[in-house]
Amino acid sequence: MDKQTSIESQGSVHVPINIFEPQSSVETSTSNENTSSSVSGRRQVTRAPEKKLTLFALRLAVLEKAATGLGTLGFIWATVVLLGGFAITIDQTDFWFITIILLIEGTRIFSRSHELEWQHQATWSLTDAGISSFRAVKSRSHIVIRACKAVFGYNGGSREVRETASHLRKVKGRYLEKKKTLNRTWTSSDVPLLPYGQWVFLSRNISRLLYWLQLASATACVVLSLIKLVKQNFGEIEKGDTDKRNRKSALIIFYSLALAEAMLFLLEKAYWEWKVIIKKLLDKINDECELGPTGMVSVRRFFYDAYSKCVNGSIFDGLKMDLVSFAMELLDSDSSDEQLIGVRILKNFTKNQRFSEDTLQKIGITITVIERLVEMLNWKDPQEEEIRKSAAEILAKLAGKKQNSLRVAGIPGAMESISCLLNTHRNHSATACGEIPRKEIISDKENYGYWEFNQLGLQILKKLAHDHNNCGKIGNTKGLLAKIIDFTHAGERLLTDTRVTESQILTVKRSLQVVKMLVSTTGGTGRQLRSEISEVVFTITYIRDILKYGEKHPMLQKLGIEILTSLALENDATERIGATGGVLKELFNIFFREGLPENQNHVRIAAGEAIGMLAFESATNSHRILKLKVSEKLVDALDNPLLRINAAIILRNLCIYSGPGFFQQLRGITMAAPTVLREMMTQENKLQEVMVGLAAHVLGYMTSNEANAMFKKAGIQEYDLAMALVQILKKNPQPQTKIPRIRRYVVELVTWMMKNNNKNIDIFKHLGMEEELEGILETTSEVESFNIFSGAIGLSRYKTSIHSLVEIAMDLIKDE
């Protein structure tokens, strides 16, 4: 009988497999809602640190615009009023003073208008330094990233460099692999503007030159203006000379405007130096944002952009900026330096407890950003290793929330891109991204972080697999299942070597977790996944190795056992597992293993569940188990509180599915009858259920005389047993989800007792069994029609319905 005939037409549901009892989704939903509510209740509003930067940029912009306004007014006043109206009459000294002031102010305004562009170029050079530091850390663990602090001594001005261009980048259709085999363009920060004196004229140094040029011009303007305002030697005006009567006032106004403009500019610079150099504002923001050593590049670039917006547009434009939106814009840039700044910010924010929720929410509702991050997973150029790694880390965080995981998986080519992160080391058939590959040499880069990408890829898949729809997509991605299974391989050396690294074990663990989630999916999707995974020839073999050599890694063993339990839901997989040499033997070794710490008992329990599933509805596996000669140990395990439930389930399945040919081999389990009868009297519901279920089959191997002798030996009267069975039915007037089979098992045992001894019919009549049986007919439920469950879905319907069993029992009572 197919173990899943009852769910052929049902939709897919992703829930953990529970072979004992149905699991309502209401409890899970309520629990999740309560958790979400508690998290929301604890959520506090956190003020974004970058608000201090945008406010600083606004204040600087106010001073800048005021200075620029006064400078423009002074320039107009000098050209129109003084040089236009008094060019002939003003004193020669004033003429040259005005000319010099206009020239230096013109130079300052020109350099001021272009300085931010050079500052942007300088931040690119800092980003280059960050990349170099990253590579150095990858190859030499003792090197600390510090190159990005090398050029932090300059200050900047304003220039609109990036406005609408960043929004016009092409996003859709970028799923081909990005390769840069040859750098055919200049890096702007390294351009030598003149053929000689290249160090001086590198564009990264121009911003410093412009900065000092502005300070010198402003200082000269202050000195010249003060000299004239203090001396006021504007020449004598002869009596009656009307052409020169307003000359003095016009000159005072001009020098005052020039002085005020220069003083405002110097005040702006002083304010800049105070906040940036003395108060270390940018460093404090970097520390508050926890962006790390390379974060100063990002903070400084963000500040320049905010300042640029405030100066070139409305002074309030910069206040609308935030680091997350800024980073998302940079991702869409064609410059790898800007992309690096963007992913660094997002990576750090998604890992920061204070900022992660808001950051992930913003990323999650911006599909183009998710598309860009997914696209970056395909970038295999060693120059872009940090970008690719950061994108994978962001997606790993993003996939942790259900809605975001659906958005990630819904992007065309997303699974193939995630598959590209996984790089196995075994030679299979050669292929493209998405199939089982050989290890791909990426530009002969020995230090390329394959294992980091493997772990990130598995982490993303693990989070995506929480949703059953995503499980189907994972299964449908060509070659991905084989890759995942390949990472579950852990040979004897890896599992027994004490020097093995934690990352190697973590990779195996994550791959096993992903496989477990895939095989525990229910519905048609789950059935297809279990079939495909069991057909991969390495799956069961790799798990067997973990069971055999993984004593030091009980968590790996438990995951492997749970995978076998879920695979056993399919008949074909059950036979493959049983036919793989040593699997059943290793499961029994774990199940019977003594001396384990108490915190590892869960592994033994899981092994018992797996054996029970493998014996369920499988005559061949039942025969294999009997050949291992473990019947006596199973009988002894009925006295072990840790093992007795699973031991009873295994024995019951052996009795049912072994067939008549193994009657003699199973006769030995009759020794368990006294223990079974005693445990039936317990008040522990689950234990009572399995013991009642086993009792009818154990007693079935006895003759009437043997049964009577056993009752005497156990010190239990048949009347007492009958009373206990009636009480069980009275205690369970309705089917119970925790013990859904107990009423069926009671009816089976009642039927055996009446067939074995006619006197028991009168006993049951006297105790009111007929009324209890009628009550069962009126309260039967679908939950009693199945032997095992997956969540709220029943698997493997009983061949004989509970109605039929009750009617047989009632006929025996009535036909006395």
Secondary structure, 3 states (H helix, E strand, C coil): CCCCHHHCCCCCCECCCECCCCCCHHHHHHHHHHHHHHHHHHCCCCCCCHHHHHHHHHHHHHHHHHHHHHHHHHHHHHHHHHHHHCCCCCCHHHHHHHHHHHHHHHHHHHHHHHHHHHHHHHHHHHHHHHHHHHHHHHHCCCCCCCHHHCCCCCCCCCCCCCCCHHHHCCCCCCCCCCCCCCCCCCCHHHCECCCCCCCCCEHHHHHHHHHHHHHHHHHHHHHHHHHHHHHCCCCCCCCCCHHHCCHHHHHHHHHHHHHHHHHHHHHHHHHHHHHHHHCCHHHHHHHHHCCCCCHHHHHHHHHHHHHHHHHHCCCCHHHHCCHHHHHHHHHCCCCHHHHHHHHHHHHHHHHCCCCHHHHHHHHHCCHHHHHHHHHHCCCCCHHHHHHHHHHHHHHHHHCCCHHHHHHHHHCCCHHHHHHHHCCCCCCCCCCCCCCCCCCCCCCCCCCCCHHHHHHHHHHHHHHHCCCHHHHHHHHHCCCHHHHHHHCCCCCHHHHHCCCCCHHHHHHHHHHHHHHHHHHCECHHHHHHHHHHHHHCCCHHHHHHHHHHHCCCCHHHHHHHHHHHHHHCCCHHHHHHHHHCCCHHHHHHHHHHCCCCCHHHHHHHHHHHHHHHHHHCCCHHHHHHHHHCCCHHHHHHHCCCCCCHHHHHHHHHHHHHHCCHHHHHHHHHHHHHHHHHHHHHCCCCHHHHHHHHHHHHHHHCCCCHHHHHHHHHHHCCCHHHHHHHHHHHHHHCCCCCCCCCCHHHHHHHHHHHHHHHCCHHHHHHHHHCHHHHHHHHHHHCCHHHHEEEEECCEEEEECCCCHHHHHHHHHHHHHCC
